Amino acid sequence: MSTDTPAFQSFNPTGDIRVADIKKATDDLIEMVGKYANDTHQSKRRAALAITNYEQAAMWAVKSLFS
């Protein structure tokens, strides 16, 4: 595993390209949130909530592929 691979994207034991695509898109969204959030407490909290929900959405999207 490369050190520049985002942690969220790196876990894909099936090697399924659809999983990789979902996780890549999620990593891109998470990166964007981090890039645009400012340094206020409220902004950091909202960014954290957005990231949590992106991760949850990715989990359900991947689960939908195999259920």
PDB file with one MODEL, atoms N, CA, C and O in Angstrom:
MODEL        1
ATOM      1  N   MET A   1       0.848  -1.179   0.000  1.00  0.00           N
ATOM      2  CA  MET A   1       0.000   0.000   0.000  1.00  0.00           C
ATOM      3  C   MET A   1       0.886   1.232   0.000  1.00  0.00           C
ATOM      4  O   MET A   1       1.833   1.322   0.782  1.00  0.00           O
ATOM      5  N   SER A   2       0.594   2.145  -0.841  1.00  0.00           N
ATOM      6  CA  SER A   2       1.328   3.399  -0.959  1.00  0.00           C
ATOM      7  C   SER A   2       0.995   4.320   0.209  1.00  0.00           C
ATOM      8  O   SER A   2      -0.122   4.294   0.726  1.00  0.00           O
ATOM      9  N   THR A   3       1.960   5.131   0.623  1.00  0.00           N
ATOM     10  CA  THR A   3       1.712   6.067   1.714  1.00  0.00           C
ATOM     11  C   THR A   3       0.845   7.232   1.287  1.00  0.00           C
ATOM     12  O   THR A   3       0.305   7.939   2.138  1.00  0.00           O
ATOM     13  N   ASP A   4       0.698   7.452  -0.019  1.00  0.00           N
ATOM     14  CA  ASP A   4      -0.148   8.549  -0.475  1.00  0.00           C
ATOM     15  C   ASP A   4      -1.581   8.114  -0.762  1.00  0.00           C
ATOM     16  O   ASP A   4      -2.389   8.916  -1.231  1.00  0.00           O
ATOM     17  N   THR A   5      -1.903   6.859  -0.487  1.00  0.00           N
ATOM     18  CA  THR A   5      -3.262   6.365  -0.668  1.00  0.00           C
ATOM     19  C   THR A   5      -4.095   6.774   0.531  1.00  0.00           C
ATOM     20  O   THR A   5      -3.717   6.468   1.662  1.00  0.00           O
ATOM     21  N   PRO A   6      -5.233   7.464   0.326  1.00  0.00           N
ATOM     22  CA  PRO A   6      -6.079   7.838   1.453  1.00  0.00           C
ATOM     23  C   PRO A   6      -6.524   6.606   2.239  1.00  0.00           C
ATOM     24  O   PRO A   6      -6.804   5.556   1.661  1.00  0.00           O
ATOM     25  N   ALA A   7      -6.583   6.745   3.543  1.00  0.00           N
ATOM     26  CA  ALA A   7      -6.909   5.615   4.413  1.00  0.00           C
ATOM     27  C   ALA A   7      -8.278   5.030   4.097  1.00  0.00           C
ATOM     28  O   ALA A   7      -8.447   3.811   4.097  1.00  0.00           O
ATOM     29  N   PHE A   8      -9.252   5.884   3.830  1.00  0.00           N
ATOM     30  CA  PHE A   8     -10.598   5.389   3.570  1.00  0.00           C
ATOM     31  C   PHE A   8     -10.652   4.560   2.299  1.00  0.00           C
ATOM     32  O   PHE A   8     -11.341   3.540   2.248  1.00  0.00           O
ATOM     33  N   GLN A   9      -9.944   4.982   1.292  1.00  0.00           N
ATOM     34  CA  GLN A   9      -9.966   4.312  -0.003  1.00  0.00           C
ATOM     35  C   GLN A   9      -9.201   2.992   0.012  1.00  0.00           C
ATOM     36  O   GLN A   9      -9.501   2.104  -0.786  1.00  0.00           O
ATOM     37  N   SER A  10      -8.227   2.842   0.896  1.00  0.00           N
ATOM     38  CA  SER A  10      -7.311   1.713   0.824  1.00  0.00           C
ATOM     39  C   SER A  10      -7.948   0.373   1.170  1.00  0.00           C
ATOM     40  O   SER A  10      -7.429  -0.660   0.747  1.00  0.00           O
ATOM     41  N   PHE A  11      -9.046   0.338   1.917  1.00  0.00           N
ATOM     42  CA  PHE A  11      -9.645  -0.928   2.322  1.00  0.00           C
ATOM     43  C   PHE A  11     -10.657  -1.391   1.281  1.00  0.00           C
ATOM     44  O   PHE A  11     -11.764  -0.860   1.195  1.00  0.00           O
ATOM     45  N   ASN A  12     -10.266  -2.382   0.495  1.00  0.00           N
ATOM     46  CA  ASN A  12     -11.122  -2.966  -0.531  1.00  0.00           C
ATOM     47  C   ASN A  12     -10.667  -4.409  -0.758  1.00  0.00           C
ATOM     48  O   ASN A  12     -10.027  -4.707  -1.766  1.00  0.00           O
ATOM     49  N   PRO A  13     -10.997  -5.306   0.180  1.00  0.00           N
ATOM     50  CA  PRO A  13     -10.503  -6.678   0.071  1.00  0.00           C
ATOM     51  C   PRO A  13     -11.018  -7.431  -1.162  1.00  0.00           C
ATOM     52  O   PRO A  13     -10.388  -8.394  -1.599  1.00  0.00           O
ATOM     53  N   THR A  14     -12.146  -7.008  -1.722  1.00  0.00           N
ATOM     54  CA  THR A  14     -12.680  -7.695  -2.898  1.00  0.00           C
ATOM     55  C   THR A  14     -11.953  -7.305  -4.172  1.00  0.00           C
ATOM     56  O   THR A  14     -11.954  -8.057  -5.147  1.00  0.00           O
ATOM     57  N   GLY A  15     -11.326  -6.120  -4.167  1.00  0.00           N
ATOM     58  CA  GLY A  15     -10.682  -5.621  -5.375  1.00  0.00           C
ATOM     59  C   GLY A  15     -11.687  -5.154  -6.423  1.00  0.00           C
ATOM     60  O   GLY A  15     -11.315  -4.909  -7.571  1.00  0.00           O
ATOM     61  N   ASP A  16     -12.948  -5.029  -6.042  1.00  0.00           N
ATOM     62  CA  ASP A  16     -14.026  -4.642  -6.965  1.00  0.00           C
ATOM     63  C   ASP A  16     -13.845  -3.184  -7.398  1.00  0.00           C
ATOM     64  O   ASP A  16     -13.695  -2.297  -6.558  1.00  0.00           O
ATOM     65  N   ILE A  17     -13.859  -2.946  -8.692  1.00  0.00           N
ATOM     66  CA  ILE A  17     -13.657  -1.597  -9.232  1.00  0.00           C
ATOM     67  C   ILE A  17     -14.774  -0.647  -8.811  1.00  0.00           C
ATOM     68  O   ILE A  17     -14.535   0.549  -8.646  1.00  0.00           O
ATOM     69  N   ARG A  18     -15.984  -1.162  -8.637  1.00  0.00           N
ATOM     70  CA  ARG A  18     -17.101  -0.320  -8.208  1.00  0.00           C
ATOM     71  C   ARG A  18     -16.862   0.212  -6.795  1.00  0.00           C
ATOM     72  O   ARG A  18     -17.149   1.372  -6.498  1.00  0.00           O
ATOM     73  N   VAL A  19     -16.336  -0.645  -5.939  1.00  0.00           N
ATOM     74  CA  VAL A  19     -15.996  -0.236  -4.571  1.00  0.00           C
ATOM     75  C   VAL A  19     -14.908   0.836  -4.625  1.00  0.00           C
ATOM     76  O   VAL A  19     -14.991   1.858  -3.944  1.00  0.00           O
ATOM     77  N   ALA A  20     -13.901   0.588  -5.436  1.00  0.00           N
ATOM     78  CA  ALA A  20     -12.808   1.554  -5.579  1.00  0.00           C
ATOM     79  C   ALA A  20     -13.332   2.899  -6.077  1.00  0.00           C
ATOM     80  O   ALA A  20     -12.898   3.946  -5.598  1.00  0.00           O
ATOM     81  N   ASP A  21     -14.257   2.879  -7.033  1.00  0.00           N
ATOM     82  CA  ASP A  21     -14.831   4.126  -7.566  1.00  0.00           C
ATOM     83  C   ASP A  21     -15.598   4.895  -6.492  1.00  0.00           C
ATOM     84  O   ASP A  21     -15.449   6.112  -6.374  1.00  0.00           O
ATOM     85  N   ILE A  22     -16.412   4.196  -5.713  1.00  0.00           N
ATOM     86  CA  ILE A  22     -17.186   4.831  -4.642  1.00  0.00           C
ATOM     87  C   ILE A  22     -16.242   5.438  -3.609  1.00  0.00           C
ATOM     88  O   ILE A  22     -16.425   6.574  -3.172  1.00  0.00           O
ATOM     89  N   LYS A  23     -15.244   4.671  -3.232  1.00  0.00           N
ATOM     90  CA  LYS A  23     -14.310   5.148  -2.207  1.00  0.00           C
ATOM     91  C   LYS A  23     -13.453   6.312  -2.713  1.00  0.00           C
ATOM     92  O   LYS A  23     -13.122   7.215  -1.945  1.00  0.00           O
ATOM     93  N   LYS A  24     -13.099   6.295  -3.972  1.00  0.00           N
ATOM     94  CA  LYS A  24     -12.322   7.402  -4.553  1.00  0.00           C
ATOM     95  C   LYS A  24     -13.166   8.678  -4.555  1.00  0.00           C
ATOM     96  O   LYS A  24     -12.680   9.744  -4.178  1.00  0.00           O
ATOM     97  N   ALA A  25     -14.414   8.572  -4.976  1.00  0.00           N
ATOM     98  CA  ALA A  25     -15.298   9.743  -4.992  1.00  0.00           C
ATOM     99  C   ALA A  25     -15.503  10.281  -3.575  1.00  0.00           C
ATOM    100  O   ALA A  25     -15.538  11.494  -3.368  1.00  0.00           O
ATOM    101  N   THR A  26     -15.638   9.386  -2.612  1.00  0.00           N
ATOM    102  CA  THR A  26     -15.804   9.792  -1.222  1.00  0.00           C
ATOM    103  C   THR A  26     -14.559  10.499  -0.714  1.00  0.00           C
ATOM    104  O   THR A  26     -14.654  11.533  -0.054  1.00  0.00           O
ATOM    105  N   ASP A  27     -13.396   9.949  -1.019  1.00  0.00           N
ATOM    106  CA  ASP A  27     -12.144  10.606  -0.622  1.00  0.00           C
ATOM    107  C   ASP A  27     -12.033  11.999  -1.225  1.00  0.00           C
ATOM    108  O   ASP A  27     -11.579  12.931  -0.562  1.00  0.00           O
ATOM    109  N   ASP A  28     -12.447  12.142  -2.477  1.00  0.00           N
ATOM    110  CA  ASP A  28     -12.408  13.461  -3.129  1.00  0.00           C
ATOM    111  C   ASP A  28     -13.318  14.461  -2.410  1.00  0.00           C
ATOM    112  O   ASP A  28     -12.939  15.613  -2.201  1.00  0.00           O
ATOM    113  N   LEU A  29     -14.516  14.016  -2.034  1.00  0.00           N
ATOM    114  CA  LEU A  29     -15.445  14.889  -1.324  1.00  0.00           C
ATOM    115  C   LEU A  29     -14.900  15.273   0.050  1.00  0.00           C
ATOM    116  O   LEU A  29     -14.999  16.430   0.458  1.00  0.00           O
ATOM    117  N   ILE A  30     -14.328  14.307   0.759  1.00  0.00           N
ATOM    118  CA  ILE A  30     -13.767  14.569   2.082  1.00  0.00           C
ATOM    119  C   ILE A  30     -12.612  15.566   1.977  1.00  0.00           C
ATOM    120  O   ILE A  30     -12.492  16.475   2.797  1.00  0.00           O
ATOM    121  N   GLU A  31     -11.781  15.391   0.979  1.00  0.00           N
ATOM    122  CA  GLU A  31     -10.672  16.318   0.765  1.00  0.00           C
ATOM    123  C   GLU A  31     -11.182  17.731   0.491  1.00  0.00           C
ATOM    124  O   GLU A  31     -10.625  18.707   0.993  1.00  0.00           O
ATOM    125  N   MET A  32     -12.242  17.832  -0.305  1.00  0.00           N
ATOM    126  CA  MET A  32     -12.812  19.130  -0.624  1.00  0.00           C
ATOM    127  C   MET A  32     -13.365  19.814   0.628  1.00  0.00           C
ATOM    128  O   MET A  32     -13.168  21.014   0.823  1.00  0.00           O
ATOM    129  N   VAL A  33     -14.050  19.056   1.467  1.00  0.00           N
ATOM    130  CA  VAL A  33     -14.582  19.621   2.713  1.00  0.00           C
ATOM    131  C   VAL A  33     -13.434  20.169   3.561  1.00  0.00           C
ATOM    132  O   VAL A  33     -13.518  21.284   4.076  1.00  0.00           O
ATOM    133  N   GLY A  34     -12.382  19.401   3.702  1.00  0.00           N
ATOM    134  CA  GLY A  34     -11.237  19.853   4.480  1.00  0.00           C
ATOM    135  C   GLY A  34     -10.578  21.087   3.894  1.00  0.00           C
ATOM    136  O   GLY A  34     -10.097  21.950   4.629  1.00  0.00           O
ATOM    137  N   LYS A  35     -10.557  21.170   2.599  1.00  0.00           N
ATOM    138  CA  LYS A  35      -9.927  22.295   1.907  1.00  0.00           C
ATOM    139  C   LYS A  35     -10.701  23.596   2.123  1.00  0.00           C
ATOM    140  O   LYS A  35     -10.099  24.657   2.286  1.00  0.00           O
ATOM    141  N   TYR A  36     -12.018  23.516   2.123  1.00  0.00           N
ATOM    142  CA  TYR A  36     -12.840  24.718   2.179  1.00  0.00           C
ATOM    143  C   TYR A  36     -13.325  25.100   3.575  1.00  0.00           C
ATOM    144  O   TYR A  36     -13.788  26.222   3.776  1.00  0.00           O
ATOM    145  N   ALA A  37     -13.229  24.196   4.536  1.00  0.00           N
ATOM    146  CA  ALA A  37     -13.651  24.529   5.904  1.00  0.00           C
ATOM    147  C   ALA A  37     -12.692  25.560   6.477  1.00  0.00           C
ATOM    148  O   ALA A  37     -11.493  25.515   6.204  1.00  0.00           O
ATOM    149  N   ASN A  38     -13.209  26.478   7.262  1.00  0.00           N
ATOM    150  CA  ASN A  38     -12.324  27.469   7.878  1.00  0.00           C
ATOM    151  C   ASN A  38     -11.989  27.059   9.314  1.00  0.00           C
ATOM    152  O   ASN A  38     -12.386  25.983   9.761  1.00  0.00           O
ATOM    153  N   ASP A  39     -11.276  27.899  10.023  1.00  0.00           N
ATOM    154  CA  ASP A  39     -10.734  27.542  11.328  1.00  0.00           C
ATOM    155  C   ASP A  39     -11.665  27.782  12.512  1.00  0.00           C
ATOM    156  O   ASP A  39     -11.244  27.612  13.656  1.00  0.00           O
ATOM    157  N   THR A  40     -12.898  28.164  12.279  1.00  0.00           N
ATOM    158  CA  THR A  40     -13.793  28.386  13.413  1.00  0.00           C
ATOM    159  C   THR A  40     -14.298  27.055  13.953  1.00  0.00           C
ATOM    160  O   THR A  40     -14.350  26.054  13.238  1.00  0.00           O
ATOM    161  N   HIS A  41     -14.666  27.063  15.217  1.00  0.00           N
ATOM    162  CA  HIS A  41     -15.190  25.847  15.850  1.00  0.00           C
ATOM    163  C   HIS A  41     -16.427  25.335  15.103  1.00  0.00           C
ATOM    164  O   HIS A  41     -16.555  24.137  14.850  1.00  0.00           O
ATOM    165  N   GLN A  42     -17.317  26.237  14.761  1.00  0.00           N
ATOM    166  CA  GLN A  42     -18.554  25.855  14.075  1.00  0.00           C
ATOM    167  C   GLN A  42     -18.246  25.235  12.705  1.00  0.00           C
ATOM    168  O   GLN A  42     -18.861  24.237  12.328  1.00  0.00           O
ATOM    169  N   SER A  43     -17.318  25.809  11.977  1.00  0.00           N
ATOM    170  CA  SER A  43     -16.960  25.278  10.667  1.00  0.00           C
ATOM    171  C   SER A  43     -16.328  23.891  10.790  1.00  0.00           C
ATOM    172  O   SER A  43     -16.638  22.990  10.010  1.00  0.00           O
ATOM    173  N   LYS A  44     -15.446  23.726  11.769  1.00  0.00           N
ATOM    174  CA  LYS A  44     -14.809  22.416  11.973  1.00  0.00           C
ATOM    175  C   LYS A  44     -15.839  21.362  12.341  1.00  0.00           C
ATOM    176  O   LYS A  44     -15.769  20.229  11.864  1.00  0.00           O
ATOM    177  N   ARG A  45     -16.789  21.725  13.180  1.00  0.00           N
ATOM    178  CA  ARG A  45     -17.843  20.781  13.581  1.00  0.00           C
ATOM    179  C   ARG A  45     -18.690  20.379  12.384  1.00  0.00           C
ATOM    180  O   ARG A  45     -18.982  19.200  12.187  1.00  0.00           O
ATOM    181  N   ARG A  46     -19.078  21.357  11.593  1.00  0.00           N
ATOM    182  CA  ARG A  46     -19.891  21.042  10.411  1.00  0.00           C
ATOM    183  C   ARG A  46     -19.106  20.214   9.399  1.00  0.00           C
ATOM    184  O   ARG A  46     -19.662  19.316   8.767  1.00  0.00           O
ATOM    185  N   ALA A  47     -17.831  20.509   9.245  1.00  0.00           N
ATOM    186  CA  ALA A  47     -16.995  19.711   8.343  1.00  0.00           C
ATOM    187  C   ALA A  47     -16.914  18.272   8.838  1.00  0.00           C
ATOM    188  O   ALA A  47     -16.992  17.332   8.046  1.00  0.00           O
ATOM    189  N   ALA A  48     -16.756  18.101  10.156  1.00  0.00           N
ATOM    190  CA  ALA A  48     -16.692  16.752  10.729  1.00  0.00           C
ATOM    191  C   ALA A  48     -18.000  15.998  10.486  1.00  0.00           C
ATOM    192  O   ALA A  48     -17.983  14.808  10.171  1.00  0.00           O
ATOM    193  N   LEU A  49     -19.115  16.678  10.630  1.00  0.00           N
ATOM    194  CA  LEU A  49     -20.419  16.045  10.364  1.00  0.00           C
ATOM    195  C   LEU A  49     -20.557  15.664   8.891  1.00  0.00           C
ATOM    196  O   LEU A  49     -21.048  14.583   8.568  1.00  0.00           O
ATOM    197  N   ALA A  50     -20.124  16.553   8.003  1.00  0.00           N
ATOM    198  CA  ALA A  50     -20.189  16.256   6.572  1.00  0.00           C
ATOM    199  C   ALA A  50     -19.340  15.034   6.247  1.00  0.00           C
ATOM    200  O   ALA A  50     -19.773  14.149   5.509  1.00  0.00           O
ATOM    201  N   ILE A  51     -18.133  14.990   6.798  1.00  0.00           N
ATOM    202  CA  ILE A  51     -17.236  13.858   6.535  1.00  0.00           C
ATOM    203  C   ILE A  51     -17.835  12.560   7.048  1.00  0.00           C
ATOM    204  O   ILE A  51     -17.795  11.541   6.360  1.00  0.00           O
ATOM    205  N   THR A  52     -18.391  12.592   8.257  1.00  0.00           N
ATOM    206  CA  THR A  52     -19.031  11.395   8.814  1.00  0.00           C
ATOM    207  C   THR A  52     -20.149  10.907   7.903  1.00  0.00           C
ATOM    208  O   THR A  52     -20.289   9.707   7.665  1.00  0.00           O
ATOM    209  N   ASN A  53     -20.938  11.837   7.399  1.00  0.00           N
ATOM    210  CA  ASN A  53     -22.057  11.444   6.546  1.00  0.00           C
ATOM    211  C   ASN A  53     -21.596  10.962   5.166  1.00  0.00           C
ATOM    212  O   ASN A  53     -22.220  10.069   4.594  1.00  0.00           O
ATOM    213  N   TYR A  54     -20.526  11.531   4.626  1.00  0.00           N
ATOM    214  CA  TYR A  54     -19.959  11.000   3.379  1.00  0.00           C
ATOM    215  C   TYR A  54     -19.479   9.561   3.588  1.00  0.00           C
ATOM    216  O   TYR A  54     -19.713   8.689   2.750  1.00  0.00           O
ATOM    217  N   GLU A  55     -18.808   9.329   4.712  1.00  0.00           N
ATOM    218  CA  GLU A  55     -18.316   7.973   5.003  1.00  0.00           C
ATOM    219  C   GLU A  55     -19.477   6.998   5.157  1.00  0.00           C
ATOM    220  O   GLU A  55     -19.417   5.866   4.676  1.00  0.00           O
ATOM    221  N   GLN A  56     -20.526   7.441   5.825  1.00  0.00           N
ATOM    222  CA  GLN A  56     -21.697   6.583   5.997  1.00  0.00           C
ATOM    223  C   GLN A  56     -22.370   6.302   4.650  1.00  0.00           C
ATOM    224  O   GLN A  56     -22.776   5.172   4.382  1.00  0.00           O
ATOM    225  N   ALA A  57     -22.486   7.310   3.824  1.00  0.00           N
ATOM    226  CA  ALA A  57     -23.083   7.120   2.500  1.00  0.00           C
ATOM    227  C   ALA A  57     -22.275   6.129   1.678  1.00  0.00           C
ATOM    228  O   ALA A  57     -22.840   5.278   0.991  1.00  0.00           O
ATOM    229  N   ALA A  58     -20.950   6.239   1.747  1.00  0.00           N
ATOM    230  CA  ALA A  58     -20.093   5.306   1.016  1.00  0.00           C
ATOM    231  C   ALA A  58     -20.282   3.883   1.528  1.00  0.00           C
ATOM    232  O   ALA A  58     -20.337   2.936   0.743  1.00  0.00           O
ATOM    233  N   MET A  59     -20.381   3.738   2.849  1.00  0.00           N
ATOM    234  CA  MET A  59     -20.596   2.411   3.431  1.00  0.00           C
ATOM    235  C   MET A  59     -21.871   1.785   2.890  1.00  0.00           C
ATOM    236  O   MET A  59     -21.873   0.623   2.482  1.00  0.00           O
ATOM    237  N   TRP A  60     -22.952   2.550   2.885  1.00  0.00           N
ATOM    238  CA  TRP A  60     -24.232   2.018   2.399  1.00  0.00           C
ATOM    239  C   TRP A  60     -24.185   1.761   0.889  1.00  0.00           C
ATOM    240  O   TRP A  60     -24.769   0.788   0.410  1.00  0.00           O
ATOM    241  N   ALA A  61     -23.504   2.613   0.147  1.00  0.00           N
ATOM    242  CA  ALA A  61     -23.391   2.405  -1.292  1.00  0.00           C
ATOM    243  C   ALA A  61     -22.634   1.113  -1.595  1.00  0.00           C
ATOM    244  O   ALA A  61     -23.036   0.339  -2.464  1.00  0.00           O
ATOM    245  N   VAL A  62     -21.540   0.887  -0.876  1.00  0.00           N
ATOM    246  CA  VAL A  62     -20.776  -0.352  -1.072  1.00  0.00           C
ATOM    247  C   VAL A  62     -21.613  -1.548  -0.640  1.00  0.00           C
ATOM    248  O   VAL A  62     -21.662  -2.560  -1.338  1.00  0.00           O
ATOM    249  N   LYS A  63     -22.268  -1.433   0.502  1.00  0.00           N
ATOM    250  CA  LYS A  63     -23.118  -2.535   0.984  1.00  0.00           C
ATOM    251  C   LYS A  63     -24.201  -2.874  -0.043  1.00  0.00           C
ATOM    252  O   LYS A  63     -24.545  -4.044  -0.211  1.00  0.00           O
ATOM    253  N   SER A  64     -24.731  -1.880  -0.719  1.00  0.00           N
ATOM    254  CA  SER A  64     -25.797  -2.131  -1.696  1.00  0.00           C
ATOM    255  C   SER A  64     -25.294  -2.967  -2.883  1.00  0.00           C
ATOM    256  O   SER A  64     -26.091  -3.614  -3.562  1.00  0.00           O
ATOM    257  N   LEU A  65     -23.998  -2.956  -3.132  1.00  0.00           N
ATOM    258  CA  LEU A  65     -23.445  -3.742  -4.224  1.00  0.00           C
ATOM    259  C   LEU A  65     -23.461  -5.235  -3.933  1.00  0.00           C
ATOM    260  O   LEU A  65     -23.488  -6.045  -4.860  1.00  0.00           O
ATOM    261  N   PHE A  66     -23.446  -5.604  -2.672  1.00  0.00           N
ATOM    262  CA  PHE A  66     -23.268  -7.002  -2.289  1.00  0.00           C
ATOM    263  C   PHE A  66     -24.443  -7.595  -1.513  1.00  0.00           C
ATOM    264  O   PHE A  66     -24.368  -8.739  -1.066  1.00  0.00           O
ATOM    265  N   SER A  67     -25.517  -6.841  -1.349  1.00  0.00           N
ATOM    266  CA  SER A  67     -26.657  -7.348  -0.584  1.00  0.00           C
ATOM    267  C   SER A  67     -27.827  -7.655  -1.491  1.00  0.00           C
ATOM    268  O   SER A  67     -28.876  -8.092  -1.020  1.00  0.00           O
TER     269      SER A  67
ENDMDL
END
